[in-house]
Amino acid sequence: MSVSRFWRKIPQRYNLIGTQCTTCGRYFFPPRTLCPDCRRSGRIVNHKFSGEGTVVTYTVIRSASDQFEYATPYVLAIIKLDEGPRLTAQVVCPPEEARIGMRVRGVFRRVAADGESGVIHYGTKFVPVEGEDILL
């Protein structure tokens, strides 16, 4: 199996795919195999998230490891997806434009590479949703 095929076989890597308990309705990201509320009576199914959410909090990273290939400063945020789960991700915007309550949507972006001619890793980052008011 080639390396690229291996990465494509991990759906969470390229999509915001988590799970939902159809018994109580809770959503989970990353995926779970057991609902912590319903336990054995819960029925877990895959769920592809809409990719939209709200910035709960954020920080601006001003210096990074020498191995980090992207320019600093950059915004790292905790994002609450519309379905409920929270995740940590980069928000691609100037640091001075980042705001708590800002609406964002997921985009597919390059996140890392293994050397100049190595495997390129892709994943989800977030960008501001244009034309939306900030929710406070």
C-alpha positions as a LaTeX table, in Angstrom:
\begin{tabular}{lrrr}
\hline
Residue & $x$ (\AA) & $y$ (\AA) & $z$ (\AA) \\
\hline
Met1 & 0.00 & 0.00 & 0.00 \\
Ser2 & 1.42 & 3.40 & $-0.96$ \\
Val3 & 1.80 & 6.11 & 1.66 \\
Ser4 & $-0.74$ & 8.39 & $-0.03$ \\
Arg5 & $-3.29$ & 5.57 & $-0.17$ \\
Phe6 & $-2.67$ & 4.89 & 3.54 \\
Trp7 & $-3.49$ & 8.51 & 4.47 \\
Arg8 & $-6.59$ & 8.55 & 2.25 \\
Lys9 & $-7.95$ & 5.55 & 4.17 \\
Ile10 & $-8.20$ & 7.66 & 7.34 \\
Pro11 & $-11.38$ & 9.68 & 6.66 \\
Gln12 & $-10.98$ & 11.87 & 9.77 \\
Arg13 & $-7.71$ & 13.14 & 8.28 \\
Tyr14 & $-9.34$ & 14.78 & 5.28 \\
Asn15 & $-12.90$ & 15.39 & 6.48 \\
Leu16 & $-14.45$ & 16.45 & 9.73 \\
Ile17 & $-15.91$ & 13.02 & 10.38 \\
Gly18 & $-16.87$ & 12.13 & 13.90 \\
Thr19 & $-19.68$ & 10.14 & 15.43 \\
Gln20 & $-23.14$ & 10.68 & 16.83 \\
Cys21 & $-25.07$ & 8.74 & 19.44 \\
Thr22 & $-28.52$ & 8.32 & 17.89 \\
Thr23 & $-29.93$ & 7.40 & 21.31 \\
Cys24 & $-29.22$ & 10.75 & 23.02 \\
Gly25 & $-28.21$ & 12.88 & 20.01 \\
Arg26 & $-24.71$ & 13.87 & 21.20 \\
Tyr27 & $-21.97$ & 14.40 & 18.62 \\
Phe28 & $-18.30$ & 13.51 & 19.13 \\
Phe29 & $-15.07$ & 14.66 & 17.54 \\
Pro30 & $-12.73$ & 12.87 & 17.39 \\
Pro31 & $-14.92$ & 9.80 & 16.82 \\
Arg32 & $-15.93$ & 7.57 & 19.74 \\
Thr33 & $-17.12$ & 4.01 & 19.77 \\
Leu34 & $-19.10$ & 4.38 & 23.02 \\
Cys35 & $-21.35$ & 7.19 & 24.25 \\
Pro36 & $-20.25$ & 8.26 & 27.76 \\
Asp37 & $-23.88$ & 9.01 & 28.69 \\
Cys38 & $-25.78$ & 6.09 & 27.17 \\
Arg39 & $-23.01$ & 3.50 & 27.52 \\
Arg40 & $-24.07$ & 0.14 & 26.03 \\
Ser41 & $-27.58$ & 1.28 & 25.16 \\
Gly42 & $-26.22$ & 4.02 & 22.89 \\
Arg43 & $-26.05$ & 3.50 & 19.13 \\
Ile44 & $-23.00$ & 5.19 & 17.57 \\
Val45 & $-22.98$ & 6.13 & 13.86 \\
Asn46 & $-20.55$ & 8.11 & 11.70 \\
His47 & $-21.32$ & 11.78 & 11.17 \\
Lys48 & $-19.77$ & 14.27 & 8.75 \\
Phe49 & $-19.75$ & 17.69 & 10.40 \\
Ser50 & $-20.88$ & 20.81 & 8.52 \\
Gly51 & $-17.47$ & 22.36 & 9.21 \\
Glu52 & $-18.91$ & 25.62 & 10.55 \\
Gly53 & $-18.52$ & 26.88 & 14.06 \\
Thr54 & $-17.62$ & 29.68 & 16.45 \\
Val55 & $-14.30$ & 30.68 & 18.01 \\
Val56 & $-14.60$ & 30.05 & 21.76 \\
Thr57 & $-11.12$ & 31.33 & 22.60 \\
Tyr58 & $-7.83$ & 31.80 & 20.78 \\
Thr59 & $-4.18$ & 32.64 & 21.18 \\
Val60 & $-1.64$ & 34.17 & 18.85 \\
Ile61 & 1.53 & 32.11 & 18.43 \\
Arg62 & 4.40 & 34.55 & 17.93 \\
Ser63 & 7.35 & 32.14 & 17.95 \\
Ala64 & 7.42 & 28.53 & 16.89 \\
Ser65 & 9.84 & 25.64 & 16.73 \\
Asp66 & 12.51 & 25.74 & 14.03 \\
Gln67 & 10.76 & 22.72 & 12.50 \\
Phe68 & 7.53 & 24.68 & 12.00 \\
Glu69 & 7.45 & 25.70 & 8.34 \\
Tyr70 & 4.80 & 28.43 & 8.43 \\
Ala71 & 5.31 & 32.06 & 9.27 \\
Thr72 & 4.48 & 33.42 & 12.69 \\
Pro73 & 2.42 & 34.96 & 14.08 \\
Tyr74 & $-0.58$ & 32.71 & 13.53 \\
Val75 & $-3.90$ & 32.15 & 15.30 \\
Leu76 & $-4.65$ & 28.92 & 17.17 \\
Ala77 & $-8.24$ & 28.61 & 18.43 \\
Ile78 & $-10.69$ & 26.38 & 20.20 \\
Ile79 & $-13.67$ & 26.15 & 17.88 \\
Lys80 & $-17.12$ & 24.95 & 18.87 \\
Leu81 & $-18.65$ & 23.25 & 15.86 \\
Asp82 & $-22.32$ & 23.99 & 15.19 \\
Glu83 & $-23.16$ & 20.41 & 16.20 \\
Gly84 & $-21.49$ & 20.86 & 19.61 \\
Pro85 & $-18.01$ & 19.33 & 19.81 \\
Arg86 & $-14.98$ & 21.57 & 20.34 \\
Leu87 & $-11.65$ & 21.18 & 18.61 \\
Thr88 & $-8.34$ & 23.02 & 18.42 \\
Ala89 & $-7.27$ & 24.29 & 15.00 \\
Gln90 & $-5.48$ & 27.09 & 13.21 \\
Val91 & $-7.60$ & 30.02 & 12.02 \\
Val92 & $-6.18$ & 31.49 & 8.83 \\
Cys93 & $-6.56$ & 35.24 & 9.30 \\
Pro94 & $-4.42$ & 38.16 & 10.43 \\
Pro95 & $-4.05$ & 37.96 & 14.24 \\
Glu96 & $-5.59$ & 41.41 & 14.70 \\
Glu97 & $-8.81$ & 40.20 & 13.02 \\
Ala98 & $-9.32$ & 37.19 & 15.32 \\
Arg99 & $-12.20$ & 37.56 & 17.76 \\
Ile100 & $-14.00$ & 35.43 & 20.33 \\
Gly101 & $-17.42$ & 34.66 & 18.84 \\
Met102 & $-16.15$ & 34.90 & 15.25 \\
Arg103 & $-17.91$ & 32.54 & 12.85 \\
Val104 & $-15.54$ & 30.23 & 10.95 \\
Arg105 & $-15.73$ & 27.41 & 8.43 \\
Gly106 & $-13.38$ & 24.53 & 7.80 \\
Val107 & $-11.14$ & 24.48 & 4.73 \\
Phe108 & $-8.84$ & 21.78 & 3.40 \\
Arg109 & $-5.21$ & 22.96 & 3.62 \\
Arg110 & $-1.64$ & 21.71 & 3.67 \\
Val111 & $-0.56$ & 21.29 & 7.29 \\
Ala112 & 2.92 & 19.72 & 7.00 \\
Ala113 & 5.46 & 18.04 & 4.73 \\
Asp114 & 8.15 & 15.45 & 5.38 \\
Gly115 & 11.11 & 17.33 & 3.90 \\
Glu116 & 11.28 & 19.02 & 0.50 \\
Ser117 & 10.41 & 15.90 & $-1.50$ \\
Gly118 & 8.50 & 13.99 & 1.16 \\
Val119 & 4.87 & 13.24 & 1.82 \\
Ile120 & 2.61 & 16.29 & 2.10 \\
His121 & 0.03 & 16.11 & 4.90 \\
Tyr122 & $-3.31$ & 17.86 & 4.52 \\
Gly123 & $-5.99$ & 18.60 & 7.06 \\
Thr124 & $-8.60$ & 21.07 & 8.22 \\
Lys125 & $-7.89$ & 24.67 & 9.13 \\
Phe126 & $-10.55$ & 27.34 & 9.59 \\
Val127 & $-11.20$ & 30.70 & 7.92 \\
Pro128 & $-13.59$ & 33.49 & 8.93 \\
Val129 & $-17.06$ & 33.30 & 7.41 \\
Glu130 & $-17.43$ & 36.47 & 5.37 \\
Gly131 & $-20.43$ & 38.70 & 5.88 \\
Glu132 & $-21.40$ & 37.25 & 9.29 \\
Asp133 & $-21.62$ & 39.32 & 12.44 \\
Ile134 & $-19.55$ & 38.33 & 15.43 \\
Leu135 & $-21.63$ & 36.43 & 17.98 \\
Leu136 & $-20.97$ & 37.51 & 21.56 \\
\hline
\end{tabular}
